[in-house]
C-alpha cells in the first residue's frame, strides 16, 4: 500500500449524489477526493434516468401529436428506431464519462478510478484497474454514495437465461421482437412504454394487484389501460415460477404459476433494487455488509461522527433527485461541522432533508405520465391524519382538451382537514410531469387551502386543474 493521502472529505461513489457532495464540499473550501469503480455520473447518467428518458421522449411526443387535429395524420408511421437509439447514445456520451470527469476536475476535486473500500476509521482503500493501491484519509468525513443494483429473483433457470435488468433495457442497441417484462414498477412500465413504441411486442407480468403500487391506484390503472391500447399485453396478479432459455441466443420462456408458458426474445426483470454495500468495507467499522445504511436526520451514520451515507444506499428515498437533495444537505452539514458552526436541524432546516419524509416528488414518463408528491390517501390514513381526497377528471379542464383530443387523466389532492393544507397530490395524464413541481411547492410550503385559492392558474392551461380541485373541495 502507498502512503495515505489526506483530504478533508472522501466520497465513495461517483453517481449524482456523490457528485453533489463534491460540489458542496468544494464550494465550502474543503479538499475532496471522489472514488468511482465504473463511470463517473453513475447509474442515472448511463443506465437509468437519462437514457430511459431519451428512449421515452419520442414515444410520448408521437402519442401527443397523434391526438392533435391537423397533425395526427402526419405522425401515423413508426418511430425511426435507429435514430432514437442513436440519440440515446448521444445523451449517455456513448457510455464514456470524460464530460463528467472534466466537471469534477473544474471543481478542484481529485478522482480515483477503482474499487474503494472503507479501511477502518476515516480511511478508504482504493484498488485501481491497473492494480495500484491507494489509501485515502479523511480529516472530516467519508461519504458513502454507492447506490443500488438490480435484484434478480432466484428462480429456477434464471442463471442461464441472461435476463435484462434496467441496465440492458436502457442500453440495448436494437429492439427485441418480443419483450417479456416481469414487474409492475416504474422501470417496468417505462421500459414497456419505450420498447412497445420502438417496435417490440411487449408483455407485462405484474405479481401485485396493479401497476405502480407506490402511487394512487388510479395511476397504475390508467397506465395499464394505455399500454393495452398501444398494443402491449398487461397481466396483473400473475407470478413467474421459472425461466427457460436454451442456448445463448434463442428465445426465452417464463413459466407462470399454474403452468402456463409465455415466450419472448428478451426478458426484463424489473423486480427491485438492493444496496451496493456488499464489498465496501463496512465490516471494518463494525457495520453489516450488504445492507442498507441507516442514517440520522443529517445523513450521518449513528455512532460514527465521520461517516455519512447519501442517495439510494440509505434507503430514505430511492430517486435521483432525492439523492442529490440529500447530498446538498449533507455537504452543508459536513462544511458546518468542519467550521465548528451550529446546525439547523429543525424540520425544513438547512441541515436536515425533511422532504425525504414529507414531500418526495416523482414523475413516471409513461403515456399517460404519472406524477405525485407527498402522501397517498392510504398512506395519510395509515399515518393517522384526518384527511379528505379530492378528485377531478382532468379531461374536463379546457387546457387539457386543447392539449390533446380525447385527453384522459385524473387528479387527486389529499387534504389534511385539521390544518387545511395538502399532504399529497397526484396527477395522471399527458404532460402531468410538468405539473408536479407546483404541487411540491404547495406540500413543502404547507400552503393553506385559503391561500391556494389566490394562486390563479393561467387560462387555458392544464394547470387550471388546480382551480377545479379547489372548487371541488369547497363545494
RAJOCOR-V227398 format. One line per field, one symbol per residue. ss: DSSP state (a for helix, b for strand, c for the rest). Layout:
ss = ???
This chain:
ss = ccccbbbbbbbbcccaaaaaaaaaaaaccccbbbbbcccccaaaaaacaaaaaaaaaaaaaaaaaccccccaaaacccccaaaaaaaaaaacaaaccaaaaaaaaaaccbbbbcbbbbccccbbbbbcccccbbbbbbbbbbbbcccbbbcccccbcccccccbcaaaaaaccccccbbbbbcccaaaaaaaaaaaacccbbbbbbccccccccccaaaaaaaaaaaaacccbbbbcccbbbbbbccccccbbbbbccccbbbbcbbbbcccbbbccccccaaaaccccccccccccccbccccccbbbcaaaacccccaaaaaaaaaaaaaaaaaaaacccccccccccccccaaaaccbbbbcccccbbbbbccaaaaaaccccbbbbbbbaaacaaaaaaccccccbbbbbbbccccbbbbbbbbcccaaaaaaaaaaaaaccccaaaacccccccccaaaaaaaaaaaaac
